[in-house]
Amino acid sequence: MNNLTKLQKIDLDNIWHPCSQMKDYESFPPIVLKSGKGAYLIDENDKKYLDAVSSWWVNIFGHSNQKINDALYNQANTLEHAIFANFSHKPAIELSRSILEVVPNGLSKIFFGDNGSSAVEIALKLSFQYHQQIGKTTKTRFVALTNAYHGETIGALSVSGCELYNKIYKPLLLDIFRPTGPDCYRCPYGKCRDNCDAECFEHMEKLLSEKHNEISGVIVEPLVQCAAGMMIYSPVYLKKLRAACDKYDVHLIADEIAVGFGRTGKMFACEHANITPDIMCVSKGLTAGYMPLSLAIMTDTIYDAFYDDYDTMKAFLHSHSYSGNPLGCAIAVETLKMFKNENTIENNIAKSEFIKEQITEKLLDIPYVGEFRQIGMIGAIELVMDKETKEPFDSKKRVGYEIYKIALSKGVLLRPLGNIVYFMPPYIVNEDDITFMIDVAKESIIEYLKRENIM
């Protein structure tokens, strides 16, 4: 701690960083950034870091993107914020039109929130209030999968299934139905995600058939349970879930916050299964990593249950101070323009293939790589103690964290998820960036394994 820079010392004297045990910072202090450009972050000593995780999955078009900078600048000089109750503005109106052009067919109304967690809270409240207002008052509970992650506020944390984040708060949380979800790497049915019939759906089917009178909605991360370790599952599961929700009169809530906006190779992950949820939550890539903004997008059926005379008290009385913030909306409008004008989804196909080629060539021969899984611009390496039995490394070893520290020293930001090293780079990365990213990942994994006398 004696070698801290002035800014690092001030930081540690005053700031509590997210998702961190602050005692770790005694030996590994925060890296103080001064700028970012393209796919790289630059610290106060001018060292560059390839942002291989898109700064928590939000940055899709690179840091300090000039087109987005200009959109933000122009909007800031026009209208920075205004109350969104009984007022509107051009950026929000343009965003509503643009987003409804690209979401799954049938979604038609938009409610604005601040961030991903708030979008999930909005969706849960909408679903619950909907059923209360149409007379199905027994439908008061929600269903979420094992290993799910949906955010950090109380409702969002309730439907999350990762005990690392919510175990201590259990006395505060909602009572959630939690059927066993897909685990394709350790599939108990001996199937493969690429050609299975989602046999694991039987757990959800059984629950819905038995408890549907109590269930308001099912919330899922379509195709990828991200915080659980980029656990990718079959689109067949989503097709079956949509059919079951229809059968049992239960809302399907799609949490596309992390997987939306091109991450899986399509604009939204639900498109892989050709389904439309009743409510879809989006955030993160919506503003390309620039501003907090989220949307809960729903069907007319849900909206219509709230549309009535005021004295019926059916209005959705939910609000955020920054609902419909013009700065965030202007950025989102520009983001969607860039998708359209720059053929982003199509261009990502070649990049995702190159990532796959590089990992297949350079990482799969490491004996402790249990699985490489990928969909679109999301790739993950799961490290295991035993490749045959798939026995994981002891969590106390903090394998991913140690590899992360080594990779940072080599100039790549590879923030891990337990024993999983994952890749979710900005869409602007080129082949040189990808090669550098994979080379450093390989070097860092091997360096750690040798240092611990594992390899």
N, C-alpha and C positions, 0 to 999 in steps of 0.2 A: 504493500500500500504506500510505500515511501516514494514510489516513482509515478504517482498520479499527476496528471496535468491539472492545471488550475480548474478547468471546467469539470473534469472528472470528480475532483474533490467537492466542488459546489453541488454537483449532481448527487453524490452519495450523502452529503449532509442534509439534503432536502427532499429527494425524490424516492418514492416507492414504486418500483417498476412492475409492470403487469406480468402475471404468470411466472413469477420468479421467487426463489428463496434468496432473500437479499444477502444472506451470509455468504452465498457463492461469490458475490461481488467483491469480497475481501481479496480473493485470489484471482478473480477474473472480472475486473471493473468494466463498466459500460464503455463501449466504443462511441466516442463523440463524433457525430457526423457534421460536416459543414456544407455538403452539397450532394446532389445526385444528378446523373445525366445518363439517359438511355437505360441500359440494363444494370448500371453500376451505381453504387453508393461510394462516397469519398469522405474519409475521416479528416480530422483536424490536422493530421500529419501527412495528408495527401495520399494515403494508401487507398487503393480501390478494392471494392468487394463486388463480385458478381452477385446480384440479388436473385439467387436461384429459387427463392420461395415467394417472390413477388411481394415482399414485405407483408407477410401474413395474408397472401392470396388476393390482395386488392389491386396491385399495380399491374395493369395489363399492357399498357402502351409506353412504358418506360417513364423514368423520372424526368421531371422538367420537360415534358413534351410541349413543343412550341404551340401546336394547335390548341391544346387544352389550356396552356398558359394564356393564350390570346382570348379564348372564350371566357375564362375566369376574369381577366383584366377588363374586358369590355362590359361584362355583367356588373362587376364591382363599381364601375363608373356610371352605372345606370340605376340599379336597385340592388342593394345588398341583402335586405330582408324586409318582410312585412308580415303582419298577422295574416294567417291563411283561413281564418273563419270569416266568411262573408266578403273576402277579398281573393283575388287570383292575380296571375301575371303571366306574361307570354312564355317564359321558360317552362313553367309547370304545364301549361296548356300544350306547348310543343312536345314536351316529354310524354305526356299522356297519349298523344297521337302516335308518337314514334314507337313507344314501348308496346302499344297494343297491336302494332303492325308485325311484331316479331314473336310475341308470346304464343303459346298454343291456342288454337281456335277455341272460342267459347269463353275465354277470360275477357272481361269487358269493363270492369270498374276498378279504380285505383285508390287506395288509401295510403297517404304518405307518412313515413316514420323517419326516425333519426339514424338507426343502425340495424344490424341484423337481429339482435335480440329484441328490439322494439317491434320489428316486423313480425316476429314469432308471437310476441305478446298480443299484437293486434289480431293475428290469425286465430289464436286460441279464444280470445274474447269474442270475436265475430262468430265463430262456430257455436260457442256456448250460447250467446244471446240469441242467435238465429233460432236454435231449437226451443229456447224458452218462449220466444215470441210466436212460434207457429203451433204451440201447444204440446210439444214433445218434451215435457219438463223432466222426465227421468234421464234424459241424455245429458249427463253432467260430467262425464269422465273422458279422458283421452288415452290413446294408445301410442306408444313409441317403442322402437326396437332396442334390444340390447346393443350396447356400444354406440348408441346414438349421441350426437352432440348438436344442440340447437341454440346455445347461448348462455349468458351468465346472469340475467335477471331471474327473479324467482319462478315465473311461469316457464320461461325458456329452460332454466336449469332443471325444473321438475321433469320436463319431457326428455332431457338428456339422460343418457344411460352410462356415461363414463364416470365411474366412482371416484376417479382421481379428482374430478372437479366438483362433485356434488355430495359425496358421502357424508361429510361433516354437517351438511345443511339439511339432511333428511327430515328432521323434525319440523322444518319450515316449509317443506315442499308439498305439492299436490300429490294425491294418491293416483298413480299412473298404472295402467295395465302395461305389462312389459313382456310380450312374447319373444321367444328366441328368434333372433334375426339371422340373416345369411352370414356364414363364415366360410368363404370359398377356399381359402388356403388350407384350412383344417376341416374340410367338409365331412360331416358325419355320414353322409350318404355315398361318399366315394365318387362324387360327380365332379364335373368341370364347368366353371361358369360360362364357358364359351358355347356349350351345347347341352346344358342341363334343362330340365323342365321346372326349375325352381321348386324342387321337392320340399325344401325347407319352409315353403309357404304354409305348410300344414299347420304350423303353430299359430299363425295369424288367422287362418281360416277357422280353426277350432275356437279361438277366442271370440271372433266376431259372431260366429254362429250361436255361441252360448250367451254372450254378454251385450249384444248389439243394442238392446233396449236401454242400456246404461251409457253407451258410447256416443259421444258427440263427434269426435274426429280422430283420424289416424294421421300422425305427422311423420314424414320420412325425409331423409336426404336421398334424393333419387340417384341410384347407381353407385355412389361412392360415399361411404361413411368416413369423412375426412379426418376428424380429430382422433378417431379410433385407430388410425394408421393407414389411411387411404385404402380402406377395405372395399374393393370393387365387387359388385354382384351383378347378376343377370337381369336384363330388362324384362325377362319373362315374369320376374317377381312383381315388377310394377304393373304389368298387364293384369296379372291375377289380383293384385291389390285394388286396382281401379274397378274391376268387375265385382269384387266382393263388397267394396264400399257402396257401389250402386245397389247391389242385392240387399244389403242390410241397412240402407239409408244412413250412411255414416259419411261425414266429410273426409275427403282426401286432401291433406295439406302438404304441399311439396316445398320443402326448404331448399331452394335453389341458390341460397346465399353464397356458398362456396363453389358450387358446380355450374352455376349459370354463366352466361356471357362467354361461351366458347370453350370453357375448360375441358369439356369431355369430347370435343370434336364436333358438337352441334351447339347451336345458340343456347339451348336449354337441355338438361339431361333427360327430361321427360320425353323429348322428341325421339330418343332411342327406342322407347316403347310405344310411341305414337298415342300417348294419352294426354288428357287435359285434367289437371287437378281442379278441385273446387276453389281452393285458395293457393296462390303461389307467392312465396316470400323471396324477394331479391334484394341484394345490397352489394357489398364488396366491389366487384368489377363494374358495377353500374356507374360509378364516378371515377373509374380508372385509378383509384388510390388517392384521389385528391381531397374529397370532402365526405363527411358522414351523410349518408342518405339511404333510405330504404323504402321499399314499396311492398304493400300487400295487395295482390291483384286477384280479383275474384269474379265469379259468374254473376249474371243478372239475377239469378235465383236467390242468391244470398243478399244482394243489394236490395231487392224488392221487399224482403221481409222487414226492412228497416224504414221503408218509405211510407210515411203516413202523416196525419195531422200531428202537430206538436204535442197536444194534450194526451195522445195515446202513449207518450213516453217511450216510443220505439226507436228514437234516434240513437246513434252510436256516439256516446258522449266520451270520446277518447281524443286526446290531443297531446301534441308536443310543442314546446315553444318554437322549435325550428321546423315544424311541419312545412313541407313545400318550399324550403329555403331556395331563393332564386339562384344563388351561387352554385349550389349543388345541382339544381335542375339544369342550369345552363351547361355545366360540365357533362351531365348525363346525356343531354341532347347532342353535344359534340362527340361523345363517346360512341353513341349509336350511329352517328354520321360516319365515323371512322370505320366502324365495322362494315358498313355498306360500301363506302367509297374505296376502301383499301383491300377488299376481299379477304378480310381477316380469317374467317373460318376456313376458306379454301387454302390460304397460304400456310395455315397451321398444320395442315395434313402432312406436308413435306417435312416440316420441322419435327413433328411428333414421330414420324418414321425415322428421322435421323437420330433422335434421342434413343429410340428403340435399338437401332443398329449399333450405336456407340456403347450402350449398356450391355447388349448381348455379346459384343466383341470383347469388352474390357472388364466386366464385373462378374459375369455369371460363372467364371471358373474359380472364383474365390470360394473355398469349401464351406464358408459360414454364411453364404448367401442362400437363404432358404427359398425365396421367391422374388422374382421381379414381376410386378403387375403394372399395367398401364392402360389408360384410356385417354385418348387425345393428348392434351398437354399436361396430364398428371401422370407421373411415374413414381414408383416406390420400390425400394429394396428392403426386404425384411431379413434381418440378420438373426440367425438362430445358433444355439450352441451345438445342436445335432441336426444335420440336414435330413437324416432318415426319419427320426422320430418327430422332427419339427419342434424339439424342446427349445423354448426361448431362453435367452440369456437372463440371468438373475437381474431384476430391475435395480437392485442395489448397486450393480456395476455401472449403471448410467452409461451404457455403451453409446447410445446415440449422442448424448451430451458431450462425451469425450471426443467423439469423431467430429462433432460440430466445432469444438474449440480448435482442433487441429486444422480443419478446413478453413476456418476464419484466418488462421495464421498464414494460409496459402492464398488468401484472397477470394474465397467463395463463401457466401452465406447459405449454409445448409442446415437450417434449424430442424432438429429431429422430432419425431413422435415416438418416444420410448426407444425400442430397438429398430425403428424404421427410419431409414434415410430416404427422403423423398425429394422430388424435383417438380417444381411448379413455377417455371420462369416466366418473365414477361414475354408477350408475344413478339416483341421486337428482337429477340435474341437471334443471332446468326449462327452459322455452323462453327465458326471459331469459338464463339461463346459456349456453345453446347459441348464442343470437344474439351474446352478448358474445364467446364463444370464437371464432366464425367471423369476426366483425368484426375482432378483434385479429389473427387469422391473416392476413387480407387486408391489413390495414394494415402488418403486419410484413414480409410478403413484398414488397409494393410499396416500402416504405421501404428495404429492403435492395437491391432491384434498381435503384432510383434512385441510392442512395448509391454503388453500384459502376458507375454509368453503363451498366447493361445494358438498362434500360428508359427 
